[in-house]
Amino acid sequence: MATTTLHEAQQELPPGPPGAAPPGGTGRRVLRALLHDIGAVLSTAFLALIVLMALCAPLISALTGHGPDTFDSAAVDNDLGGLPKGSLGGISGDHWLGVEPQNGRDILARIAYGARISLLIAVSATALTTVIGVVLGLLAGFYGRWVDQAISRLMDFLMAFPALIFMIAVLSALPAGNRPLLLVIVLSAFGWPYLARVVRGQTLTLTGREFVEAARASGAGSRALIFSEILPNLRSTIIVMTTLAVPGYIGTEAGLSFLGVGVTPPTASWGQMIASSVSWYQVDPMYFVIPGTFLFGTVLALTVVGDRLRHALDAGEAS
């Protein structure tokens, strides 16, 4: 009898708004899906290692006794042109990932500090891109008319530029001071239109839906419609695009540093390390392989997590 009463009570509950889910229901479902995906688990574990290295970079330097800019002349052989002593690029108990040729700087310390710079720039640029893209996309899709025309033309203008070439030109003309901040601003300036275009398109669709029209008919203002009705239904799109933007910005920052217009010495950067290793890869391949592996692994792991997250959220919306 109690079971029947509970079932009847559940049937009498009013349906939630479109796109709504039980509190914590979506998060638990996505978490279960990711935990059952070996690729997502391995990628998350690797990303956790990278984040831990970035956060603990000073501790790593203290434990190994080598900072990112500390020269160790005893670790290189000057008679061989500055090649690291020992095999595999000087990997030893004193230098766990070897040393750089000629100067003997510890690669592990530079990898850890390079991870800190790469993640800081990528996450900051993603946050700024998300704020600008979501706000302008919502404004264009919701208000339409001249607001939509102005924002859409600005998006078309920025997306028509060959972004990498203009990033190189702009960064080459700017002073070298506080280069990480300049990278965040430049990356965000060319990155926000892609998110804004997607948000605008979905906002246009949602604005004509019945639940938005019902809220408007009940007297809800523009702010309530945007933040209470439309924005919650864009959550999945924003999360997925934000997750997939981070690896793109890490790769772009590394590429700009490789070309000499990104992070400048002596600040450690993975792209800068790869650029320095080009002339040594035949005699000291580990100098190229180690930072290249960390860069490739980080970008791949973030891409896999973002893709699996998209699949999990799409599966939930389909069900």
C-alpha positions in Angstrom: 0.0 0.0 0.0 2.8 2.4 0.9 4.5 1.6 -2.4 1.4 2.4 -4.4 0.9 5.7 -2.5 4.6 6.7 -3.2 4.2 5.9 -6.9 1.0 7.9 -7.1 2.7 10.9 -5.4 5.6 10.7 -7.8 3.2 10.8 -10.7 1.5 13.9 -9.3 4.8 15.9 -9.1 4.9 18.7 -11.8 7.5 18.2 -14.5 10.7 20.3 -14.2 11.7 22.9 -16.7 13.3 21.8 -19.9 16.9 20.8 -19.5 16.5 20.4 -15.8 17.8 17.4 -13.9 17.6 16.2 -10.3 20.1 18.0 -8.0 23.4 16.3 -8.6 21.8 13.9 -11.0 23.7 15.1 -14.1 27.0 15.3 -12.3 26.7 11.7 -10.9 25.7 10.3 -14.3 28.6 12.0 -16.1 31.0 10.9 -13.4 29.8 7.3 -13.7 30.2 7.4 -17.5 33.8 8.8 -17.2 34.8 6.3 -14.5 33.7 3.4 -16.8 35.8 4.9 -19.7 39.4 3.7 -19.5 40.6 6.5 -21.8 39.0 9.1 -19.6 40.4 7.6 -16.4 44.0 7.4 -17.8 43.8 10.9 -19.2 42.5 12.3 -16.0 45.3 10.6 -14.0 47.9 12.1 -16.4 46.3 15.6 -16.0 46.3 15.2 -12.3 50.0 14.5 -12.4 50.7 17.6 -14.6 48.6 19.8 -12.3 50.4 18.3 -9.2 53.8 19.0 -10.8 52.7 22.6 -11.6 51.5 23.3 -8.1 54.5 21.6 -6.4 57.2 23.0 -8.8 59.0 24.9 -5.9 58.8 21.7 -3.8 60.3 19.6 -6.7 63.1 22.1 -7.0 63.7 22.0 -3.3 63.8 18.2 -3.2 66.1 17.8 -6.2 68.2 20.8 -5.3 68.0 22.3 -8.8 65.9 25.3 -9.8 64.7 25.9 -13.3 67.5 28.4 -14.0 70.2 26.8 -12.0 73.3 25.9 -14.1 75.1 22.7 -13.3 78.4 22.7 -15.2 79.4 19.3 -13.6 76.5 17.6 -15.4 77.8 18.4 -18.9 80.9 17.4 -20.7 82.6 20.5 -22.1 85.0 18.3 -24.1 82.0 17.0 -26.1 80.6 20.4 -26.8 78.4 20.5 -23.6 76.6 17.2 -24.0 75.1 15.8 -20.8 77.3 13.3 -19.0 75.9 9.7 -19.0 73.3 8.1 -21.1 69.8 9.2 -22.0 70.5 12.9 -21.8 72.1 12.8 -18.3 69.3 11.0 -16.5 70.6 10.1 -13.0 69.7 10.1 -9.4 70.6 13.8 -9.3 68.8 14.7 -12.4 65.7 12.5 -12.8 64.9 13.6 -16.3 68.3 14.7 -17.4 69.8 18.1 -18.1 69.9 20.6 -20.9 73.1 20.5 -23.1 75.7 23.2 -22.5 74.2 24.8 -19.4 73.2 21.7 -17.3 69.8 23.1 -16.3 67.6 20.4 -14.7 64.9 19.3 -17.2 62.5 18.1 -14.5 62.5 21.5 -12.8 61.9 23.2 -16.1 59.1 20.8 -17.1 57.4 21.5 -13.8 57.7 25.3 -14.1 56.8 25.1 -17.8 53.6 23.3 -16.8 52.8 26.1 -14.4 53.1 28.7 -17.1 51.3 26.7 -19.8 48.3 25.8 -17.5 48.1 29.4 -16.2 48.0 30.9 -19.6 45.6 28.3 -21.1 43.2 28.4 -18.1 43.2 32.2 -17.9 42.6 32.6 -21.7 39.8 30.0 -21.5 38.1 31.8 -18.6 38.3 35.2 -20.4 37.2 33.7 -23.7 34.3 32.0 -22.0 33.1 35.1 -20.3 33.3 37.2 -23.5 31.9 34.5 -25.7 28.9 33.7 -23.5 28.0 37.3 -22.8 28.2 38.5 -26.4 26.6 35.3 -27.8 23.7 35.6 -25.4 23.2 39.3 -26.2 23.3 38.6 -30.0 20.9 35.7 -29.8 18.4 37.1 -27.3 18.0 40.7 -28.5 18.6 40.2 -32.2 18.2 43.1 -34.6 21.0 45.7 -34.6 22.6 44.0 -31.5 22.9 40.7 -33.4 24.1 42.4 -36.5 26.8 44.4 -34.7 28.1 41.4 -32.8 27.9 39.0 -35.7 29.9 41.3 -38.0 32.5 41.7 -35.3 32.7 37.9 -35.0 33.0 37.5 -38.8 35.7 40.2 -38.9 37.8 38.4 -36.3 37.2 34.9 -37.7 38.3 36.0 -41.1 41.8 36.8 -39.9 44.5 34.1 -40.1 44.7 34.0 -36.3 48.2 32.5 -35.9 49.8 35.0 -38.3 48.2 37.9 -36.6 49.1 36.6 -33.1 52.8 36.4 -34.2 52.6 39.9 -35.7 50.9 41.5 -32.7 53.2 39.8 -30.1 56.3 40.7 -32.1 55.3 44.4 -32.0 54.5 44.4 -28.3 57.1 44.8 -25.5 58.4 41.7 -23.9 57.4 42.7 -20.4 54.7 40.6 -18.7 54.4 38.3 -21.7 52.1 35.7 -20.1 49.4 38.5 -19.6 49.9 39.6 -23.2 49.4 36.0 -24.4 46.2 35.7 -22.4 44.8 38.9 -24.0 45.8 38.0 -27.5 44.6 34.4 -27.3 41.3 35.5 -25.9 40.8 38.3 -28.5 41.0 35.8 -31.3 39.3 32.9 -29.5 36.0 34.2 -28.2 34.1 34.4 -31.6 34.0 30.6 -31.9 32.2 30.1 -28.6 30.0 33.2 -29.1 28.8 31.9 -32.5 27.7 28.6 -30.9 26.1 30.3 -28.0 24.3 32.7 -30.3 22.9 29.9 -32.4 21.6 28.0 -29.5 20.2 31.1 -27.8 18.2 31.9 -31.0 16.7 28.4 -30.8 15.9 28.6 -27.1 14.4 32.1 -27.3 11.5 30.7 -29.3 10.8 27.7 -27.1 7.6 27.4 -25.2 9.1 27.6 -21.7 10.7 30.9 -22.6 7.5 32.3 -24.1 5.6 31.1 -21.0 8.1 32.9 -18.7 7.9 36.0 -20.8 4.0 35.9 -20.7 4.1 35.6 -16.9 6.0 38.9 -16.7 9.6 37.8 -16.5 12.1 40.5 -17.5 15.0 40.1 -19.9 17.5 39.4 -17.1 15.3 36.7 -15.6 14.8 35.1 -19.1 18.5 35.1 -19.8 19.8 33.9 -16.5 17.0 31.6 -15.3 15.6 30.1 -18.6 18.2 30.3 -21.3 21.7 30.2 -19.7 21.0 26.9 -17.7 20.2 25.2 -20.9 23.5 26.2 -22.4 25.5 24.6 -19.5 26.5 21.5 -21.4 27.6 23.3 -24.5 29.7 25.8 -22.4 31.3 23.0 -20.3 32.3 21.0 -23.4 33.6 23.9 -25.4 35.5 25.2 -22.5 37.1 21.8 -21.8 38.2 21.5 -25.5 39.5 25.1 -25.6 42.2 24.5 -22.9 44.3 22.0 -25.0 44.1 24.3 -28.0 45.5 27.2 -26.0 48.2 25.1 -24.5 49.3 24.1 -28.0 49.1 27.6 -29.3 51.1 29.0 -26.4 53.8 26.3 -27.0 53.8 27.1 -30.8 54.2 30.8 -30.2 57.0 30.2 -27.7 58.6 27.8 -30.2 58.6 30.6 -32.7 60.1 33.1 -30.2 57.1 35.4 -29.7 55.6 33.6 -26.7 57.1 33.2 -23.2 60.6 34.7 -23.2 63.7 33.4 -21.5 64.6 32.8 -18.7 61.0 31.8 -17.9 60.5 28.1 -18.5 58.2 27.0 -21.3 57.6 23.7 -23.1 57.6 25.3 -26.5 60.7 27.2 -25.7 62.5 23.9 -24.6 61.4 22.2 -27.8 62.7 25.1 -29.9 66.1 24.9 -28.1 66.3 21.1 -28.6 66.0 21.2 -32.4 69.7 21.7 -32.9 70.5 18.9 -30.5 68.1 16.1 -31.4 70.6 14.0 -33.3 73.1 13.9 -30.4 70.8 14.3 -27.5 67.3 13.1 -28.5 66.0 13.0 -24.9 66.2 16.8 -24.7 63.5 16.9 -27.5 61.6 13.7 -26.5 60.9 14.7 -22.8 59.3 18.1 -23.2 57.6 16.9 -26.5 56.1 14.0 -24.7 54.7 16.1 -21.9 53.2 18.6 -24.3 51.7 15.9 -26.5 50.4 13.9 -23.5 48.8 17.0 -21.9 47.1 18.1 -25.1 45.9 14.6 -25.9 44.6 14.0 -22.4 42.6 17.2 -22.3 41.2 16.5 -25.7 40.2 12.9 -24.7 38.5 14.2 -21.5 36.7 16.9 -23.4 35.5 14.5 -26.0 34.3 11.9 -23.5 32.6 14.6 -21.5 30.7 15.7 -24.6 29.6 12.1 -25.3 28.4 11.7 -21.7 26.4 14.9 -21.7 24.9 14.2 -25.1 23.9 10.8 -24.0 22.1 12.3 -21.0 20.3 14.9 -23.1 19.2 12.1 -25.5 17.8 10.1 -22.7 
